């Protein structure tokens, strides 16, 4: 599973889909998301591809 190593930054997309399928959940069943923000385009691509609401992504802005 996973993603081609050349596109390793997009691996979070198929991983999210696999996890949701395994747990029998939809993206709408999740209240908040924490996504590694090392590269902002990765977060944007992930949100678009899985249909996540960006208002529910990294809401704590790295704080506790």
N, C-alpha and C positions, 0 to 999 in steps of 0.2 A: 504494500500500500504506500501511501504517501505521494510525494511529488518528485519529479525528476530533479536530481541534485543541481543541475544548472539553474533551476528555478526555485532554489531552496527557500527563498523568501516568501513564496506563495504556498508553502507546505501547510500553513495554518488553515487554508481554505478546505482542502480535502480532509484534513484532520477534524475540522469542525463538523463537516458533513457526516463523517464516519461516526463521530461521537454522538451526534444527535440521533442518527439512525439506530445506533446500538442502544441508546437510552430511551428510544421511542419518544423523543421530544421534537418540538419544532423550535425554530429560533425565537418565536414569540413566547415560548414557555419560560425563557430565561429573563430574569429581571435586569441584571447588570452584567457587563462583560469587562474583563481586564485583558488587554491585548498589548503585547510588547510594542512599545512606540519608538524603537531605535530608528526606524525609518517610517515616517508618516505615510508615504504612499502604500506601504504594506497594510496599514490599518484601514486606509480608504478602500483599497482593493478587496480586502477581506469583508468589510461591511457591505460593499456593493454586491459581491458574489453570494454571500449567505443571507442577505436581506436584513442585516442588523441595523437597528436604529442608532445612529451616532450619538444621540442624546443619552443613550444608556451605556456608552463605551468609555472606559477609563474615567468614570465620574469623580474619583478621588484624586485624580491628577498626580498619582504617585505617592500621595500622602497616606497616612494610616487613619 
